[in-house]
Amino acid sequence: MKIIMMKRKQKRFFQYIAQGNQVTQIIIGLIAGILMAGLFPNAAKSVSLLGTFFIGALKATAPALVLILVMSSIANHKIGQKTDISPIISLYFIGTFLAACVAVVGSMMFPSTLRLVVSEVHLPSPENILDVLQGVLMNMVTNPISALQNANYIGILTWAVILGISLRYSKTSTKLALQDMAGAVTQVIRVIIRFSPIGIFGLVSSTIATTGFDALLSYAHLLSVLIGCMFFVAFVVNPLIVYLKIRRNPYPLVLVCLRESAITAFFTRSSTANIPINMAICRRMNLNEDTYSISIPLGAIINAGGAAVTITVLTLATVNTLGINVDLPTIFLLSVISAIAACGASGVVGGSLLLIPVGCSMFGISNEISMQVVAIGMIIGVLQDSVETALNSSTDVLFTAAVCQTKSDSQ
């Protein structure tokens, strides 16, 4: 009898995982992770494998998902049918630039100082904006197999677009095969996403048990400025942009995107790992698949308002620490450069930090000092990078939904 009861409980558990409300499940996993880290810190460290396995599964499938979905979408696109990618890209760039402007204002109103010390940091970083643009161009022409192996999403997108355009003139059977492949990969992603609450439980418990919050206390002011600017972008700037696009109350859409996309992005700390989740959200919203299958992977690369905030705030904090005077034209140029550099930031953990030297180079700050700032960014990255990714990834869905809904309203 006990064995039968246990089997029934196991069956109910797996049914709940497979069919239950995922947002509720994620919240339960989050709370359970915090409690375990507080009550059983040693045991919490040992469950890090759950989080690592979950992120690894997402990262392993995301390159194939992007390649096949984008290629299939373009190949099966009917000539004359609009995908509305151009207005979404425009919103991406406008949002990223305005995020940099918000970071400038926030840094001027609440100036931060850093404790610049000698740090053993040896990470490759671009020396100027031309290096960033050159890196983007070189990534576009990389070998497609290498792009898939190294998760080079700029290269993957480039090859997906080229192959998709070429396959538009292929046989109908070839196009149907591509659709079947896209459906198969999507099904695999759905299975992985259903286990996100367990993955988040492992991530939260192990991260808090390992790092805690002691390292964050000494940079509380800097973190407040960073996170405050990102919250302002999420709850003021982005809703204003969406309102100007859809001409109605934007907050129901904003809150849905934050709740369903930002939560998982916060813990995975990777925009590219969150691509499958954002795809699933767009599908539940009944958005145009021809549009979101391209805009979501693209947004994970070029839509980086959170990264623009990070680059700008930490650059101006360095400038303030060193006592360097700045004028309005220079600050405006910093906003432009931060926005461009953010678009070239890698969609992985800490990608924006390596672009801080680009902003610092504007003020003649040496690479030795700027790399110390990168090290500080890594210390506060437990929160900074998590909030940054949550903002970036949720905005991908938000701007895509805004454009798709505008098109639906006009029809």
N, C-alpha and C positions, 0 to 999 in steps of 0.2 A: 504493500500500500504506500509506504514512504517513497519508494522508487517511482511509482506512478505519479504521486504528488509532485515530486521534484521535476519529473519530465514535463508535467503540465505547467509548472512555474517557468521552466526554461523556455517552453513554447510561447507562453504569454510574454516573456521578456523579449524574445526575438521578434514577435509580432509587434510589440510596442516600438522596437528599434526600426522595424521596416515600415510601419504605418502611422506611428504617432506624430504629433506636431513637432517639427524639428526645432523650431525656435525654443519651445518649452524644454525640449531635451538638451539643447545647448546650455540653457540657463541652469538646468539641474547639474550638468557636467561641470559648469563653471563653479557653482557653489560647492559641489562635492570636492573639486580640486583644491579650492581655498581651505576648506575644512581639513582636508587630509594633510595639506602642507603645514597648517597650524598645529594640528594634534599629533601627527605622526611624520615629522620631517624626513627621517631616514627612509621610511617606507615610500614617501612621496618621491624621493629622488629615484627610486628603483622603477617607478612606473613611467619614466621619461620615454621608454621604448614605445609606449602607446602613441604619444604625440609625434615622436620621430617617424614612426611607421606611417602614421596618417599623412604627415606632410610629404614624406617620401613617395607615397602612393599618388598624391596629387601632382607632385612635380614630375613623376615618371609618366603620367598620362597626359599632362597638359600640353607638351610639345606636339604629340600625335593628334590630340584634339584640335589644336589650332590649325595645324597643317591640313588635316582632312576636312574639317568643317568649312574653313575659308575656301579651300580649293573646290569643294563640292558646291558651296553656295554660289561662287562665281561661275563655275562650269554650267550649273543648272539655271543660272539667271537668264530670264527671257529678255531679249533685246527690246529696249524701250521701257522696261519696268524700272521704276526709281527705287533706289536703296536708301536714299537720304543720308549717305555717309558724310557728304560735304558739310552740312549744317552741324552734325555731331562733332566733326573735327574742329570746326570753328568754335564751338562751345568749349571743347577741350582746351584750346589755346587761350581763349578769353578767360576761362576759369583759372588756369594756371598763372597767367599774368596778374590777375586781380589778387590771387593768393599771395604772390610776391609783394604786391603793393600793401596788402594788409599787414604782412610781416614787417615791412619798413615802418609803417605807422606804429605798430605795437612795440617795435624795438626803440623808436624815438620816445614814445610815451613812458615806457618802462625799461630804461637802459640796463643791460646786464653786464656783469664783469666775470671774467674767467680766471681760474688759477692755472696759469700756464707754467707747466713744469716740464723737465726733460722726460721724454717718453720714448720707449723703444717701439716705435711703430714704423714698419717698413712695408707700406702698401702702395701699389702703383696708382697714381692719380694723374688726371690731365692737368697740364700747366696753364692752359688758356682755353677759350671757347672754341678756337679752331681745332684743338685736339679732340674736343667732344664731337664736333661735326665730322671730323675725319674718322673718328671711331665708329660713328653711326654709318657712314658711307661704306667703310670696310666691312662692317657686319652685314650690310646688305648683299655684298657680293661673295660672301663666304660659301664654302662647299656645303650643299644641302644636308649631306649626311653628318658633317661636322656640326652644323647648326642644330640638328636634332639631338645629337649626343651631348652638346654643351648647353642646351636650352637657350640658344641665341635666338630670341623671339623676333628680332628685327630681320635676321636672315630667314627664319621660318616664314614670316609673313611675306617677305619679298618673293620667295620661291612659291608659296601658296598662291599669291596673286598671279605670278607669271604662268604657272601650270594651269591655274583655273581659267585664265583667259585663253590659253592654248586649247584646253579641253572643251571650250564652248562649241568648237566645231567638230567634236568627236561624235561617234555613233551614240544613239539613244541608249543602247545597252551599256555602254561605258559610263554614261551619266547616271544610269540607274544603279550600277555597281558602286559608284562613288557615294550615292545616297545611302545604300545599304551599309557601306563602311562607316559613314558618318553616324548612322543609327546605332551600329554596334559599339563604336567608341563612346557615344553618348550614354548607352546603357551601362557600360563599365563605370563611367563617371558617376552615374546615379547611385550605383551600389556603394562606391567609395564615400560619397557625400552622406549617405545614410548613417555611416559610422563616425561622422564628424563630432558628435557629442562625446564619444569615448576618446577620440583623439585630443579634443580640447581639454578633457579631464586630465589626461596625461601631461599636456603642455603646461597647464596652469599649476598643477601640484608640483611638478618638478622645477619649474622656473622660480616660483616663490620660495620653495624649500632651498634652492641652491643660491639664489641671489639675495632674496629678501628685498627690503627697501632701504637698507642702511646707506648704500652707495648713492641713492637718489637724494637723500636729505641735504647734502652739501650743495646740490645744484637745484634746490627747490625753486628759486626765483627764475632761473633760466628755463626750467621745465614749465613753470607757470606761463611764461611768455609764449613758449613754443606751443603748448597745448591750448592756451587761450586763443591764440591766432587761428589755430586749426579749427577750434570750435566755432569761432566767429565766421570762418569760411563756410563751415558745414551748415550753420543755422541762420546765417544772414546773407552772405554773398551768394552761395549756391541757390537758395530759395529765390533771391531776387532775379538771378539769371533765368531760372526756370519760369518764374512768373512772367517775365518779359517774353518768354517763348510760348507758354500755354495760355496766358491771360486769365488765370484763375488761381485760387488758393493753392500754393505749391506744397504746403507742409504735409498733407496726407501722403503725397508721393515721396517727399523727402524722408519722412519718418519710416515708411516702408523700406526704402533703400538702406537706411542706416540700420534698421533692426535686422534685416535679412542678410545684408552683405557685410556691413561694417563689423559685426560681432565676430564672424569667422575670420575676416581679414585681420582683425586686431590680434588674434592668437597665432595665425599662420605667419604673419609679418611678411607676406609675399604676395604682391599683386598678381603675379603670374600663377602662383598656386591657387589663387582665388578665382581664376578664370572659369573653371568648371562650375563653381558655385554661382557666379554671376550669370552664366549661361542658363542655369536651371531657374534662376529668379526671373530672367527675361521670358523664359518659356512659360512659367506660371502666370506672368502678366499678359500673355498672349500677344507679345510684340512680334514684329515682322522678323522672321528668322533670317531672311536675306540681309537684314540690317544688322541685327545684334551679333550674328556669327562673325561679322567683320569688325564692328565697332568695339566689342568687348575685348578681344585680344589686342586690338590697336590701342585701346584706352589703357590697358595694363602697361604699355610702353611709353606713350606720349602724354597721357593725362596724369599730371603729377603735381597737383596743387599743394599737397602735403610736403613733397620734396622741395618745392619752391620756398615754402615757409622755413623749412629746416636750413637750407643753404643761406637764405637771407638773414635769418635771426642769428645764426652762429657766426656768420661773417661780420655783421654789425656788432655783435658782442665782442669779437676779437678787436675790431676797430676801436670800440669804446675802451677796452682794456688797455690798449697801447696808446690811447690819447690822440688818435689821428682825427683831424678835422675833416668833415665831409660837407659838400654843398648839395643843393637840390638836383642839379643836372647829373652829378655822380650817383646820387641815390636812385634817380630814375633809370640810369643806365644799369645799375646793379639789379633793379627789378627785371629789366629786360633780359639781362644775362642769366639771372637766376631762373627765370622762366624757361629760357632756351636750354640751359644746362639740366634743369629738372626733366625736360622732355627726353634728354639723353641718358637719364639715370636708369640703371638696371632695375628690373622689376623684382629684385630679390632683397633679402634682409640686408639693411644698411647700405643700399645702393646709392642713396643721396649723400651719405657722409663723404664718400670719396670725391665728390664734386665741390666740396667746400673750398679747396685750394683755388678753384676757378674764381670764386667770388673774392677770396683774399688777395689774389694776384692783382686785382684792380687797384688795390691800395698799396702795392709794393711790399706786401707782407711775405716774408720768406717761406719756403716750403717746409722748413723745419718747424716753424711756429704753427703754420696751418695744419700740419699733421698732428701736432699736439691737440689742436681743436678737434680733429677727427677722433683722437683717442677719448676726449671728453664726450664726444657724441656716442661713442661705444658704451661708455659708462652709463649714460642716461638712456641708452637705446632700448632698454626693457620697456619703457613707457613711450618715449619719443617715436621710435620706429613703429611701434604697434599702432599708435594713434594716427601717425602719418599714413600707414598702409590702409587703415580703416577709412580715412578720408579719401584717399586716392581711389580705392576699389569701389566704394559705394557711389562715388561720383560718376564712375563709368556707367553704372546702371542708371543713375539719375538722369544724366544727359541723354542717354540712349532712349529711355522711356519718354522723356519730355518731347523729343523730336518725333518719335513714333506716334505719341498721342496727339500731337499737333496735326500730323498727317491724317490720322483717323478722324479728328474733329472736322477737318476741312472737306472730307469726302461725303 
